Amino acid sequence: MRVVLVHGSVGNGPIAWAPVQRLVEHFELVVPNRGGYPPGPLLDRIDFAKQAAELAPLLADGAHLVGHSYGGVIALLMAARRPEAIYSLTVSEPPAFALARGNPEVARLVSRLAELFEGRAPDPAEFLRRFGEIVGSAPAVIDPLPADLEQGIRALMVERPPWEAEIPVDAIAGTPFRKLVISGGHSPAFDAVCDVLAERIGAERAVLPGAGHRVPRAPGYLELLQGFLSR
């Protein structure tokens, strides 16, 4: 059975989903590299809505759909776009901040991210360091940056702000497939978004601490995902 894995920012598909590669023993894994990420060329602009349309055909006649971070926003839009092709939907910490408008923690996080993106620190390494501090990923910054990592950071820098995404929660809630929403328990803002999303789409809810925003690397993620997909 097919499983489509949509990666978030900075790392491409194989890097982001390395922790779940053992799923290949049970499923057909489809791990695309989103436009702008290696090995493809860097783009001037990356838009979650456009990429949802580009990736939707990967669902083929039916697939489980899994998305993390920015890829979680894309996965939600894909699920609304092609609900008939979804067996199940799993998202971890999608930055769908518009769902929790009015929450002070969410507002604070969005403000810090907006300031970073509008300021556009010219140095990719510094941008990544500041981004990691804000979202709770704390990536190791290598000097000099490997070419693929630098491209991934520059792709992040041109992504359309995910807080502009309007998630069609009512359309997703009305679908029969099972849903799972996961957070890392490190950020009140991400927890709030995940709580609202899970409630509004009728999803199962899980919290996996230990890896910050890099939820697929958290202890127990592989086992939780495999069990959910197998059910």
C-alpha positions as CSV (number, residue, x, y, z in Angstrom):
1,M,0.0,0.0,0.0
2,R,1.3,3.4,-1.0
3,V,2.4,6.0,1.6
4,V,3.2,9.6,0.4
5,L,5.5,11.5,2.7
6,V,5.6,15.3,2.3
7,H,8.7,16.9,3.9
8,G,8.9,20.2,5.6
9,S,11.6,22.9,5.3
10,V,15.4,22.8,5.0
11,G,15.9,19.1,4.4
12,N,14.6,17.4,1.3
13,G,12.5,14.2,1.3
14,P,15.1,11.5,1.9
15,I,16.7,13.6,4.7
16,A,13.5,14.5,6.4
17,W,12.0,11.0,6.3
18,A,15.1,9.0,7.0
19,P,13.7,8.0,10.5
20,V,10.8,6.1,8.9
21,Q,12.6,4.3,6.1
22,R,11.9,1.0,7.8
23,L,8.3,1.4,6.7
24,V,9.5,0.3,3.3
25,E,9.3,-3.3,4.7
26,H,5.5,-2.9,4.9
27,F,4.5,-0.1,2.5
28,E,5.4,1.4,-0.8
29,L,7.0,4.7,0.2
30,V,6.7,7.7,-2.1
31,V,9.1,10.4,-1.0
32,P,9.1,13.4,-3.3
33,N,11.5,16.4,-3.1
34,R,9.3,19.5,-3.1
35,G,10.1,22.1,-5.7
36,G,13.0,24.3,-4.8
37,Y,14.8,21.6,-2.8
38,P,17.8,19.4,-3.9
39,P,18.4,17.9,-6.3
40,G,16.1,20.2,-8.2
41,P,16.9,23.8,-8.9
42,L,16.3,26.6,-6.4
43,L,13.1,28.5,-7.0
44,D,12.4,32.2,-6.6
45,R,9.2,31.5,-4.7
46,I,7.6,28.4,-3.1
47,D,3.9,28.4,-2.5
48,F,2.1,25.7,-0.4
49,A,-1.1,25.9,-2.5
50,K,0.8,25.4,-5.8
51,Q,2.9,22.5,-4.3
52,A,-0.3,20.8,-3.0
53,A,-1.6,20.8,-6.6
54,E,1.7,19.6,-7.9
55,L,2.0,16.7,-5.5
56,A,-1.7,15.6,-5.5
57,P,-1.2,13.2,-8.5
58,L,1.3,11.2,-6.4
59,L,-1.7,9.9,-4.4
60,A,-2.7,8.0,-7.6
61,D,-5.7,5.8,-7.0
62,G,-5.2,5.8,-3.2
63,A,-2.6,6.3,-0.6
64,H,-1.9,7.1,3.1
65,L,-0.7,10.7,3.3
66,V,1.8,11.9,5.8
67,G,3.2,15.5,6.2
68,H,5.5,17.3,8.6
69,S,5.8,21.0,9.3
70,Y,5.4,23.0,6.0
71,G,4.7,19.7,4.4
72,G,1.8,19.2,6.9
73,V,0.1,22.3,5.5
74,I,0.6,21.0,2.0
75,A,-0.7,17.5,3.0
76,L,-3.9,19.1,4.5
77,L,-4.5,21.0,1.3
78,M,-3.9,17.8,-0.7
79,A,-6.4,15.9,1.4
80,A,-9.0,18.5,0.8
81,R,-8.2,18.5,-2.9
82,R,-8.4,14.7,-3.4
83,P,-10.3,13.2,-0.5
84,E,-11.3,10.2,-2.5
85,A,-7.7,9.2,-2.9
86,I,-6.8,9.3,0.9
87,Y,-6.7,6.2,3.0
88,S,-5.5,8.1,6.1
89,L,-4.0,11.5,6.9
90,T,-1.1,12.1,9.4
91,V,0.3,15.5,10.1
92,S,2.9,16.6,12.6
93,E,3.2,20.2,13.8
94,P,1.8,21.9,10.6
95,P,2.3,25.6,11.0
96,A,-1.4,26.3,10.1
97,F,-1.3,29.2,12.6
98,A,-4.5,30.8,11.1
99,L,-6.5,28.0,12.8
100,A,-5.5,29.4,16.2
101,R,-5.9,33.1,15.6
102,G,-6.3,34.9,18.9
103,N,-4.1,32.5,20.9
104,P,-1.3,34.7,22.4
105,E,1.4,32.0,22.1
106,V,0.6,31.5,18.4
107,A,0.5,35.3,17.8
108,R,3.9,35.6,19.5
109,L,5.4,32.8,17.4
110,V,4.0,34.2,14.1
111,S,5.3,37.7,15.0
112,R,8.9,36.3,15.6
113,L,8.8,34.4,12.3
114,A,7.4,37.3,10.3
115,E,10.2,39.5,11.7
116,L,12.8,36.9,10.6
117,F,11.4,36.5,7.1
118,E,10.8,40.2,6.5
119,G,14.3,41.0,7.7
120,R,15.8,38.3,5.4
121,A,19.2,37.7,7.2
122,P,21.6,37.6,4.2
123,D,23.7,34.8,5.7
124,P,21.9,31.4,5.3
125,A,23.6,29.9,8.4
126,E,22.5,32.7,10.6
127,F,19.0,32.5,9.2
128,L,18.8,28.8,10.0
129,R,20.1,29.3,13.5
130,R,17.5,32.0,14.2
131,F,14.7,29.9,12.6
132,G,15.6,26.9,14.6
133,E,15.5,28.9,17.8
134,I,12.1,30.2,17.0
135,V,10.4,26.9,16.0
136,G,12.3,24.6,18.3
137,S,14.4,22.6,15.9
138,A,17.9,23.7,16.9
139,P,19.7,22.3,13.8
140,A,23.4,21.9,13.8
141,V,24.9,24.6,11.6
142,I,28.0,23.4,9.7
143,D,30.6,25.9,8.5
144,P,31.0,26.0,5.6
145,L,27.5,24.9,4.7
146,P,27.2,21.9,2.4
147,A,25.7,22.9,-1.0
148,D,22.5,20.9,-0.4
149,L,21.9,22.4,3.1
150,E,22.5,25.9,1.8
151,Q,20.0,25.3,-1.0
152,G,17.5,24.0,1.6
153,I,17.9,27.1,3.7
154,R,17.5,29.4,0.7
155,A,14.3,27.4,-0.2
156,L,13.0,28.0,3.3
157,M,13.7,31.7,2.9
158,V,11.4,32.0,-0.1
159,E,8.5,29.9,1.1
160,R,5.2,31.6,1.3
161,P,4.4,32.2,5.0
162,P,2.3,29.2,6.2
163,W,0.2,31.5,8.4
164,E,-1.5,32.7,5.2
165,A,-2.9,29.2,4.6
166,E,-6.6,28.8,5.1
167,I,-7.1,25.1,5.9
168,P,-10.5,23.8,4.6
169,V,-11.1,22.0,7.9
170,D,-14.9,21.5,7.3
171,A,-14.1,19.7,4.0
172,I,-11.5,17.5,5.7
173,A,-13.8,16.8,8.7
174,G,-16.5,15.5,6.4
175,T,-14.3,12.8,5.0
176,P,-14.4,9.1,6.1
177,F,-10.7,8.5,6.3
178,R,-8.9,8.4,9.7
179,K,-6.7,11.3,10.8
180,L,-3.8,11.7,13.2
181,V,-2.3,15.0,14.5
182,I,1.0,14.9,16.3
183,S,3.0,17.5,18.2
184,G,6.3,17.4,20.0
185,G,5.2,18.9,23.3
186,H,7.9,21.6,23.2
187,S,5.9,24.6,22.0
188,P,2.6,25.9,23.4
189,A,2.0,27.5,20.0
190,F,2.3,24.3,18.0
191,D,0.4,22.4,20.7
192,A,-2.4,24.9,20.4
193,V,-2.6,24.6,16.6
194,C,-2.5,20.8,16.8
195,D,-5.3,20.8,19.4
196,V,-7.6,23.0,17.3
197,L,-6.8,21.1,14.1
198,A,-7.5,17.7,15.7
199,E,-10.7,18.8,17.2
200,R,-12.0,20.4,14.1
201,I,-11.2,17.6,11.7
202,G,-12.0,14.7,14.1
203,A,-8.5,13.4,14.3
204,E,-6.7,11.3,16.8
205,R,-4.2,13.3,18.8
206,A,-0.7,12.4,20.0
207,V,2.2,14.1,21.7
208,L,5.8,12.8,21.2
209,P,8.4,14.8,23.1
210,G,12.2,14.5,22.6
211,A,13.0,16.0,19.3
212,G,11.4,19.5,19.4
213,H,9.9,20.5,16.1
214,R,11.6,17.6,14.3
215,V,8.8,15.3,15.3
216,P,9.5,12.5,12.9
217,R,12.8,12.0,14.9
218,A,11.1,11.8,18.2
219,P,11.2,8.5,20.1
220,G,8.2,6.4,19.3
221,Y,7.3,8.2,16.1
222,L,8.0,5.3,13.8
223,E,6.1,2.9,15.9
224,L,3.1,5.3,16.3
225,L,3.0,5.9,12.5
226,Q,3.3,2.3,11.6
227,G,0.6,1.2,14.0
228,F,-1.7,4.0,12.7
229,L,-1.1,3.1,9.1
230,S,-1.5,-0.6,9.7
231,R,-4.9,-0.1,11.4
